[in-house]
Amino acid sequence: MPLTLPNLDDRRYADLAAEARALIPTYAPEWTNHNPSDPGVTLLELFSYLAELLVYRVNRVTDANVLAFLRLINGPTWASTPGRSLTDEIRAAVLELRRPHRAVTCADFESLVLAAPDLGVARAHCLPRRNLESEDVLAHAVDRSGHVSLIVVPASEDEQPTPNADLRQRVMNFLEPRRLLTTRVHVVGPRYLGIKVRMTVVLKPDAVATWVQSQAVAAVRDFLHPLRGGPGRDGWPFGRNVYASELYELLDTLQGVDYVTPSSGAGQPLPELQTVPEDPARLRFNARGDIEAVEVRPDELLSAQVEEADITPLPPVST
């Protein structure tokens, strides 16, 4: 619904002339001849005519005024695009005003970098009050006021996409004029946490063991992938824990799989999840003492360290 333009002044010539005559006794009581033949009345009528012209212009915004306002918004060097209508110019200016140009919040840093087509950044994750360039990433997070760390993941086919020095510098140069003066920005790559998965899949009667085994490995790698993994298949979320129940569900949906069970070695169950290298502090256990999840820190993504030997296919259970 378009906005209703205000009526700044609806008085016409007759209204202005009548108002001027009514003011004569107040400001010039000695002036008693108010007939149209009086030269003074003639001047009042002339001024009323000119005032009506000015009032008409007040209520009208000309194309020249709109272009001047657009130039004020877009800068002195702005010029209208040949062949584009004035309505399209206004729409383009409004859309440009709505587009963020300054990085204040973490969402601003992420959206600005992802919206820049020339950078080649596939994912970005911002951590406030952190300096991941210098602090010990293995220690507890250190609160650093005024610091912002932006973790970028390049568009790459690598299993562990990592930005090189050139990309990090280009991102820094892009954010420099957009950051707040008091904000110190650190552009880094993600840390990768290796995840080992060991599970046994019981096959359906018509399944081929080697095919199911290779499909299971590919499914786990894709599910944990930094660019195409995760529940939404848009990359494993930064800092999201890995749950064994999700991997059971993932493998259970594969074609040819009847059900999934823990693997065992030397008569003892093997852990379904394990970090590479092993870090027992990362493991989370349920009430029965089984491994429930692997803890992932906010600046980490996953690297699936799973091979076909880690997925054990078993023949169908005879009935």
C-alpha positions as a Markdown table, in Angstrom:
| # | Residue | x | y | z |
|---|---|---|---|---|
| 1 | Met | 0.0 | 0.0 | 0.0 |
| 2 | Pro | 1.6 | 3.3 | -1.1 |
| 3 | Leu | 2.1 | 6.1 | 1.5 |
| 4 | Thr | -0.4 | 9.0 | 1.3 |
| 5 | Leu | 1.5 | 12.2 | 0.7 |
| 6 | Pro | 0.6 | 15.0 | 3.1 |
| 7 | Asn | -1.3 | 18.1 | 1.8 |
| 8 | Leu | 1.0 | 20.9 | 3.0 |
| 9 | Asp | -1.3 | 23.8 | 2.0 |
| 10 | Asp | -4.7 | 23.6 | 0.3 |
| 11 | Arg | -5.4 | 27.3 | 0.1 |
| 12 | Arg | -6.2 | 28.8 | -3.3 |
| 13 | Tyr | -6.1 | 32.3 | -4.8 |
| 14 | Ala | -9.5 | 33.3 | -3.5 |
| 15 | Asp | -8.6 | 32.2 | 0.0 |
| 16 | Leu | -5.3 | 34.0 | 0.0 |
| 17 | Ala | -6.8 | 37.2 | -1.4 |
| 18 | Ala | -9.7 | 37.2 | 1.2 |
| 19 | Glu | -7.2 | 36.6 | 4.0 |
| 20 | Ala | -5.0 | 39.5 | 2.8 |
| 21 | Arg | -8.0 | 41.9 | 2.7 |
| 22 | Ala | -9.1 | 40.8 | 6.2 |
| 23 | Leu | -5.7 | 41.8 | 7.6 |
| 24 | Ile | -5.8 | 45.4 | 6.2 |
| 25 | Pro | -7.8 | 46.9 | 9.1 |
| 26 | Thr | -5.3 | 45.4 | 11.6 |
| 27 | Tyr | -2.1 | 46.5 | 10.0 |
| 28 | Ala | -3.3 | 49.6 | 8.0 |
| 29 | Pro | -6.4 | 51.1 | 9.6 |
| 30 | Glu | -6.1 | 54.2 | 7.6 |
| 31 | Trp | -6.5 | 52.2 | 4.4 |
| 32 | Thr | -10.3 | 52.3 | 3.8 |
| 33 | Asn | -10.7 | 51.7 | 0.1 |
| 34 | His | -10.8 | 48.0 | -0.4 |
| 35 | Asn | -12.3 | 48.0 | -3.9 |
| 36 | Pro | -10.5 | 46.1 | -6.8 |
| 37 | Ser | -9.8 | 49.5 | -8.4 |
| 38 | Asp | -7.5 | 50.4 | -5.5 |
| 39 | Pro | -3.8 | 50.0 | -6.5 |
| 40 | Gly | -3.1 | 48.5 | -3.1 |
| 41 | Val | -5.7 | 45.8 | -3.6 |
| 42 | Thr | -4.3 | 45.2 | -7.0 |
| 43 | Leu | -0.9 | 44.4 | -5.4 |
| 44 | Leu | -2.5 | 42.1 | -2.8 |
| 45 | Glu | -4.2 | 40.2 | -5.6 |
| 46 | Leu | -0.8 | 39.9 | -7.4 |
| 47 | Phe | 0.9 | 38.6 | -4.3 |
| 48 | Ser | -2.0 | 36.2 | -3.8 |
| 49 | Tyr | -1.5 | 34.9 | -7.3 |
| 50 | Leu | 2.3 | 34.4 | -6.7 |
| 51 | Ala | 1.7 | 32.8 | -3.3 |
| 52 | Glu | -0.7 | 30.3 | -4.9 |
| 53 | Leu | 2.1 | 29.3 | -7.4 |
| 54 | Leu | 4.5 | 28.8 | -4.5 |
| 55 | Val | 1.9 | 26.7 | -2.5 |
| 56 | Tyr | 1.4 | 24.5 | -5.6 |
| 57 | Arg | 5.1 | 23.9 | -5.8 |
| 58 | Val | 5.3 | 23.0 | -2.1 |
| 59 | Asn | 2.7 | 20.3 | -2.6 |
| 60 | Arg | 4.6 | 18.9 | -5.6 |
| 61 | Val | 8.0 | 17.0 | -5.6 |
| 62 | Thr | 9.5 | 17.3 | -9.0 |
| 63 | Asp | 11.7 | 14.8 | -10.8 |
| 64 | Ala | 14.6 | 17.2 | -10.4 |
| 65 | Asn | 14.1 | 17.3 | -6.7 |
| 66 | Val | 13.9 | 13.5 | -6.5 |
| 67 | Leu | 17.2 | 13.2 | -8.5 |
| 68 | Ala | 18.8 | 15.8 | -6.2 |
| 69 | Phe | 17.8 | 13.8 | -3.2 |
| 70 | Leu | 19.1 | 10.6 | -4.7 |
| 71 | Arg | 22.4 | 12.3 | -5.3 |
| 72 | Leu | 22.5 | 13.4 | -1.7 |
| 73 | Ile | 21.9 | 9.8 | -0.6 |
| 74 | Asn | 24.3 | 8.1 | -3.0 |
| 75 | Gly | 27.1 | 10.7 | -3.1 |
| 76 | Pro | 28.0 | 13.6 | -5.3 |
| 77 | Thr | 29.4 | 11.4 | -8.1 |
| 78 | Trp | 26.1 | 9.5 | -8.5 |
| 79 | Ala | 24.3 | 9.7 | -11.8 |
| 80 | Ser | 21.1 | 8.0 | -12.9 |
| 81 | Thr | 21.4 | 5.0 | -15.1 |
| 82 | Pro | 20.3 | 5.6 | -18.7 |
| 83 | Gly | 17.1 | 3.8 | -19.6 |
| 84 | Arg | 16.1 | 3.3 | -15.9 |
| 85 | Ser | 12.9 | 4.9 | -14.7 |
| 86 | Leu | 12.8 | 7.2 | -11.7 |
| 87 | Thr | 10.8 | 4.6 | -9.8 |
| 88 | Asp | 13.5 | 2.0 | -10.3 |
| 89 | Glu | 16.2 | 4.5 | -9.2 |
| 90 | Ile | 14.3 | 5.1 | -6.0 |
| 91 | Arg | 13.9 | 1.4 | -5.4 |
| 92 | Ala | 17.6 | 0.8 | -6.0 |
| 93 | Ala | 18.5 | 3.5 | -3.5 |
| 94 | Val | 16.2 | 2.2 | -0.9 |
| 95 | Leu | 17.5 | -1.4 | -1.3 |
| 96 | Glu | 21.1 | -0.1 | -1.0 |
| 97 | Leu | 20.2 | 1.8 | 2.2 |
| 98 | Arg | 18.8 | -1.4 | 3.6 |
| 99 | Arg | 22.0 | -3.4 | 2.9 |
| 100 | Pro | 24.4 | -3.4 | 5.9 |
| 101 | His | 27.7 | -1.5 | 5.3 |
| 102 | Arg | 29.1 | -1.6 | 8.8 |
| 103 | Ala | 30.1 | -4.6 | 10.9 |
| 104 | Val | 28.9 | -4.2 | 14.5 |
| 105 | Thr | 27.5 | -7.5 | 15.6 |
| 106 | Cys | 28.8 | -11.0 | 14.8 |
| 107 | Ala | 26.0 | -11.5 | 12.4 |
| 108 | Asp | 27.2 | -8.4 | 10.5 |
| 109 | Phe | 30.7 | -9.7 | 10.1 |
| 110 | Glu | 29.5 | -13.1 | 8.9 |
| 111 | Ser | 26.9 | -11.7 | 6.4 |
| 112 | Leu | 29.2 | -9.0 | 5.0 |
| 113 | Val | 31.9 | -11.5 | 4.2 |
| 114 | Leu | 29.6 | -14.1 | 2.8 |
| 115 | Ala | 27.9 | -11.5 | 0.6 |
| 116 | Ala | 31.1 | -10.4 | -1.0 |
| 117 | Pro | 31.4 | -12.5 | -4.2 |
| 118 | Asp | 35.0 | -11.8 | -4.9 |
| 119 | Leu | 36.3 | -13.2 | -1.6 |
| 120 | Gly | 35.4 | -16.9 | -2.2 |
| 121 | Val | 34.3 | -17.5 | 1.4 |
| 122 | Ala | 31.9 | -20.4 | 1.7 |
| 123 | Arg | 31.3 | -20.2 | 5.5 |
| 124 | Ala | 32.1 | -17.7 | 8.2 |
| 125 | His | 31.7 | -17.9 | 12.0 |
| 126 | Cys | 32.4 | -15.0 | 14.3 |
| 127 | Leu | 33.4 | -15.3 | 17.9 |
| 128 | Pro | 33.2 | -12.1 | 20.0 |
| 129 | Arg | 35.8 | -11.1 | 22.6 |
| 130 | Arg | 38.3 | -13.6 | 21.3 |
| 131 | Asn | 41.8 | -13.4 | 19.7 |
| 132 | Leu | 42.3 | -16.7 | 18.1 |
| 133 | Glu | 45.5 | -15.5 | 16.4 |
| 134 | Ser | 47.5 | -15.4 | 19.6 |
| 135 | Glu | 45.7 | -17.1 | 22.5 |
| 136 | Asp | 46.3 | -20.8 | 23.3 |
| 137 | Val | 43.4 | -22.5 | 21.5 |
| 138 | Leu | 43.8 | -25.6 | 23.6 |
| 139 | Ala | 43.3 | -23.7 | 26.8 |
| 140 | His | 40.0 | -22.2 | 28.1 |
| 141 | Ala | 38.7 | -19.2 | 26.2 |
| 142 | Val | 40.2 | -15.9 | 27.2 |
| 143 | Asp | 37.8 | -12.9 | 27.3 |
| 144 | Arg | 39.4 | -10.1 | 25.3 |
| 145 | Ser | 37.3 | -6.9 | 25.2 |
| 146 | Gly | 37.3 | -5.2 | 21.8 |
| 147 | His | 38.6 | -8.2 | 19.9 |
| 148 | Val | 36.6 | -10.2 | 17.3 |
| 149 | Ser | 37.8 | -13.4 | 15.7 |
| 150 | Leu | 36.3 | -14.3 | 12.3 |
| 151 | Ile | 36.7 | -17.9 | 11.2 |
| 152 | Val | 36.5 | -18.3 | 7.5 |
| 153 | Val | 36.2 | -21.5 | 5.4 |
| 154 | Pro | 37.0 | -21.2 | 1.7 |
| 155 | Ala | 35.0 | -22.7 | -1.1 |
| 156 | Ser | 37.1 | -25.8 | -1.8 |
| 157 | Glu | 36.9 | -29.5 | -2.6 |
| 158 | Asp | 39.4 | -30.4 | 0.2 |
| 159 | Glu | 38.3 | -32.5 | 3.1 |
| 160 | Gln | 39.6 | -29.8 | 5.4 |
| 161 | Pro | 39.1 | -26.4 | 3.7 |
| 162 | Thr | 41.6 | -24.0 | 5.1 |
| 163 | Pro | 42.1 | -20.3 | 4.1 |
| 164 | Asn | 45.6 | -19.4 | 2.9 |
| 165 | Ala | 47.4 | -16.2 | 3.9 |
| 166 | Asp | 46.2 | -14.4 | 0.8 |
| 167 | Leu | 42.5 | -15.1 | 1.5 |
| 168 | Arg | 42.8 | -14.0 | 5.2 |
| 169 | Gln | 44.5 | -10.8 | 4.1 |
| 170 | Arg | 41.8 | -10.1 | 1.5 |
| 171 | Val | 39.1 | -10.6 | 4.2 |
| 172 | Met | 41.0 | -8.3 | 6.5 |
| 173 | Asn | 41.2 | -5.6 | 3.8 |
| 174 | Phe | 37.5 | -6.0 | 3.1 |
| 175 | Leu | 36.5 | -5.6 | 6.8 |
| 176 | Glu | 38.9 | -2.8 | 7.6 |
| 177 | Pro | 36.7 | 0.1 | 6.4 |
| 178 | Arg | 33.6 | -1.6 | 7.7 |
| 179 | Arg | 34.6 | -2.3 | 11.3 |
| 180 | Leu | 34.1 | 0.0 | 14.3 |
| 181 | Leu | 37.2 | 2.1 | 15.1 |
| 182 | Thr | 37.6 | 0.4 | 18.5 |
| 183 | Thr | 37.2 | -3.2 | 17.2 |
| 184 | Arg | 40.3 | -5.3 | 16.5 |
| 185 | Val | 39.5 | -8.0 | 13.9 |
| 186 | His | 41.4 | -11.3 | 13.6 |
| 187 | Val | 40.8 | -13.5 | 10.6 |
| 188 | Val | 41.7 | -17.1 | 11.0 |
| 189 | Gly | 40.9 | -20.6 | 9.7 |
| 190 | Pro | 39.0 | -23.3 | 11.5 |
| 191 | Arg | 40.6 | -25.9 | 13.7 |
| 192 | Tyr | 39.7 | -29.5 | 12.7 |
| 193 | Leu | 38.9 | -32.1 | 15.2 |
| 194 | Gly | 39.5 | -35.7 | 14.0 |
| 195 | Ile | 36.6 | -38.0 | 14.6 |
| 196 | Lys | 36.9 | -41.8 | 14.5 |
| 197 | Val | 33.7 | -43.9 | 14.0 |
| 198 | Arg | 33.5 | -47.6 | 14.6 |
| 199 | Met | 30.2 | -49.4 | 14.0 |
| 200 | Thr | 28.8 | -52.7 | 12.8 |
| 201 | Val | 26.0 | -52.9 | 10.3 |
| 202 | Val | 23.8 | -56.0 | 10.0 |
| 203 | Leu | 22.9 | -56.5 | 6.4 |
| 204 | Lys | 19.6 | -57.4 | 4.8 |
| 205 | Pro | 19.4 | -60.7 | 2.9 |
| 206 | Asp | 19.9 | -59.1 | -0.5 |
| 207 | Ala | 22.6 | -56.6 | 0.4 |
| 208 | Val | 26.2 | -56.7 | -0.9 |
| 209 | Ala | 28.6 | -56.3 | 2.0 |
| 210 | Thr | 31.3 | -54.3 | 0.2 |
| 211 | Trp | 28.8 | -51.9 | -1.4 |
| 212 | Val | 27.1 | -51.2 | 1.9 |
| 213 | Gln | 30.5 | -50.8 | 3.6 |
| 214 | Ser | 31.7 | -48.1 | 1.1 |
| 215 | Gln | 28.3 | -46.3 | 1.2 |
| 216 | Ala | 28.5 | -46.2 | 5.0 |
| 217 | Val | 31.9 | -44.6 | 5.0 |
| 218 | Ala | 30.8 | -42.1 | 2.4 |
| 219 | Ala | 27.7 | -41.3 | 4.4 |
| 220 | Val | 29.7 | -40.6 | 7.6 |
| 221 | Arg | 32.2 | -38.5 | 5.8 |
| 222 | Asp | 29.5 | -36.4 | 4.1 |
| 223 | Phe | 27.6 | -36.0 | 7.4 |
| 224 | Leu | 30.6 | -34.7 | 9.2 |
| 225 | His | 31.9 | -32.6 | 6.3 |
| 226 | Pro | 32.6 | -28.9 | 7.0 |
| 227 | Leu | 30.8 | -27.7 | 3.8 |
| 228 | Arg | 28.1 | -30.3 | 3.0 |
| 229 | Gly | 27.6 | -32.0 | 6.4 |
| 230 | Gly | 25.4 | -31.4 | 9.4 |
| 231 | Pro | 21.7 | -31.9 | 9.9 |
| 232 | Gly | 20.9 | -29.2 | 7.3 |
| 233 | Arg | 23.6 | -30.4 | 4.8 |
| 234 | Asp | 25.0 | -26.9 | 4.7 |
| 235 | Gly | 28.2 | -27.7 | 6.6 |
| 236 | Trp | 28.7 | -29.1 | 10.1 |
| 237 | Pro | 27.9 | -26.2 | 12.5 |
| 238 | Phe | 30.8 | -24.7 | 14.4 |
| 239 | Gly | 31.0 | -26.0 | 17.9 |
| 240 | Arg | 28.2 | -28.5 | 17.6 |
| 241 | Asn | 28.8 | -31.8 | 19.4 |
| 242 | Val | 28.8 | -35.1 | 17.6 |
| 243 | Tyr | 26.2 | -37.6 | 19.0 |
| 244 | Ala | 26.5 | -41.3 | 18.5 |
| 245 | Ser | 22.7 | -41.6 | 18.2 |
| 246 | Glu | 22.8 | -39.4 | 15.0 |
| 247 | Leu | 25.4 | -41.8 | 13.4 |
| 248 | Tyr | 23.3 | -44.8 | 14.3 |
| 249 | Glu | 20.3 | -43.2 | 12.7 |
| 250 | Leu | 22.4 | -42.2 | 9.6 |
| 251 | Leu | 23.7 | -45.7 | 9.0 |
| 252 | Asp | 20.3 | -47.3 | 9.7 |
| 253 | Thr | 18.7 | -45.4 | 6.8 |
| 254 | Leu | 21.2 | -46.8 | 4.2 |
| 255 | Gln | 19.9 | -49.2 | 1.6 |
| 256 | Gly | 20.8 | -52.8 | 2.5 |
| 257 | Val | 21.2 | -52.1 | 6.3 |
| 258 | Asp | 18.9 | -53.9 | 8.6 |
| 259 | Tyr | 20.2 | -52.4 | 11.9 |
| 260 | Val | 23.4 | -51.0 | 13.5 |
| 261 | Thr | 25.2 | -52.2 | 16.6 |
| 262 | Pro | 28.5 | -51.3 | 18.3 |
| 263 | Ser | 31.6 | -53.0 | 17.1 |
| 264 | Ser | 33.7 | -55.1 | 19.4 |
| 265 | Gly | 37.3 | -56.2 | 19.6 |
| 266 | Ala | 38.7 | -59.1 | 21.7 |
| 267 | Gly | 35.2 | -59.6 | 23.1 |
| 268 | Gln | 34.8 | -56.1 | 24.3 |
| 269 | Pro | 32.8 | -53.3 | 22.7 |
| 270 | Leu | 34.8 | -50.7 | 20.9 |
| 271 | Pro | 33.9 | -47.0 | 21.4 |
| 272 | Glu | 31.6 | -45.8 | 18.6 |
| 273 | Leu | 33.1 | -42.3 | 18.8 |
| 274 | Gln | 36.7 | -41.3 | 19.4 |
| 275 | Thr | 38.8 | -38.2 | 18.7 |
| 276 | Val | 42.0 | -38.4 | 16.7 |
| 277 | Pro | 44.4 | -38.1 | 18.5 |
| 278 | Glu | 42.6 | -39.5 | 21.5 |
| 279 | Asp | 41.3 | -37.0 | 24.0 |
| 280 | Pro | 39.3 | -38.6 | 26.8 |
| 281 | Ala | 38.3 | -35.1 | 28.1 |
| 282 | Arg | 36.2 | -34.6 | 25.0 |
| 283 | Leu | 34.0 | -37.6 | 25.5 |
| 284 | Arg | 30.6 | -37.3 | 27.1 |
| 285 | Phe | 29.0 | -40.4 | 28.7 |
| 286 | Asn | 25.4 | -41.3 | 29.5 |
| 287 | Ala | 24.1 | -42.8 | 32.8 |
| 288 | Arg | 25.1 | -46.3 | 31.7 |
| 289 | Gly | 28.7 | -45.3 | 31.0 |
| 290 | Asp | 28.3 | -45.5 | 27.2 |
| 291 | Ile | 29.8 | -42.8 | 25.0 |
| 292 | Glu | 27.1 | -40.3 | 24.2 |
| 293 | Ala | 28.9 | -37.5 | 22.3 |
| 294 | Val | 32.2 | -35.9 | 21.5 |
| 295 | Glu | 32.5 | -32.2 | 22.6 |
| 296 | Val | 33.4 | -29.8 | 19.9 |
| 297 | Arg | 34.7 | -26.3 | 20.7 |
| 298 | Pro | 33.3 | -23.1 | 19.2 |
| 299 | Asp | 36.1 | -22.6 | 16.7 |
| 300 | Glu | 36.3 | -26.2 | 15.5 |
| 301 | Leu | 34.9 | -28.2 | 12.6 |
| 302 | Leu | 35.2 | -31.9 | 12.0 |
| 303 | Ser | 37.4 | -34.1 | 10.0 |
| 304 | Ala | 36.0 | -37.6 | 9.6 |
| 305 | Gln | 38.8 | -40.1 | 10.1 |
| 306 | Val | 36.8 | -43.2 | 9.1 |
| 307 | Glu | 37.9 | -46.0 | 6.8 |
| 308 | Glu | 36.1 | -49.0 | 5.5 |
| 309 | Ala | 37.8 | -51.2 | 8.1 |
| 310 | Asp | 35.9 | -49.1 | 10.8 |
| 311 | Ile | 32.5 | -50.2 | 9.4 |
| 312 | Thr | 32.0 | -53.9 | 10.0 |
| 313 | Pro | 29.3 | -55.6 | 7.8 |
| 314 | Leu | 27.6 | -58.7 | 9.2 |
| 315 | Pro | 25.5 | -61.2 | 7.3 |
| 316 | Pro | 21.7 | -61.2 | 8.0 |
| 317 | Val | 20.6 | -62.9 | 11.1 |
| 318 | Ser | 19.0 | -66.2 | 10.3 |
| 319 | Thr | 15.6 | -66.9 | 11.7 |
